[in-house]
Amino acid sequence: METQQQQLVQKECSSDLNPKFLEFIKENNIPLSAYQVTDMYRFIRLNPQKPVTISLLEQQLGTTLEPVHWCTGFYKLGSNIKIANTECYKDGSVYGIDVSSGAVVYALDPQPGDHILDLCCAPGAKLCMIADMLGGKGSITGVDISEKRLSTCRGIVKKYALQNIRLFLQDGTKFNVLAPD
């Protein structure tokens, strides 16, 4: 049985949602609360080129790191944890990246010597992970339509001193540059 508070929250939230969507979740007995996310975890990935101890990271971040067992090198943080001002982020020991992005790269399974095309490459976290997995052998061509986002990507490529990466400002649907020889 729903409390009066839950009913008020549902009524307030449901007024912002598409009526067809509301009908769908009602017909399928999906609780509206399943779509009311109040806290999102953040994730970091360790930079394999700059080994750092977990205890040092936990000290700098001020929290306990929880490993993501199905995504090697990833750790879950609370949404309130800020990484940008920590020494481990500034010195490139960790990347800020969502675990879903990491899962995509693991599914791609890039191997040394591969030539990877990364459309919508900005801000660059997946690109960094791919570069680490290529180990300097192969290449990555990053394409993004947004000059501002591509600029962020350039900064990340420089910060992490990534090799064999080309970045292009272009609409990915029109991009036609071949991989380097």
Secondary structure, 3 states (H helix, E strand, C coil): CCCHHHHHHHHHHHCCCCHHHHHHHHHCCCCHHHHCCCCCCEEEEECCCCCCCHHHHHHHHCCCCEECCCCCCEEEECCCCCCCCCHHHHCCCEEECCHHHHHHHHHHCCCCCCEEEEECCCCCHHHHHHHHHHCCCCEEEEEECCHHHHHHHHHHHHHCCCCCEEEEECCCCCCCCCCCC
